[in-house]
């Protein structure tokens, strides 16, 4: 019988990232979050978040947050 992995999966990390952004008001500075690039790219591909260049840095924000 295969053992279960104790490491969080990408889906778990994606949901945690979305929860984090929700608690931060829907937007956070990209350099301040500690999620992997794979998790961020997955969320961008699913069109749940977008990356915005403000001129003062890059921000990740929820797609439905205006």
Secondary structure, DSSP 8 states (H G I E B T S, - for coil): ------S--HHHHHHHHHHHHHHTTSEEEGGG----HHHHHHHHHTTSEEEEE-SS-EEEEETT--
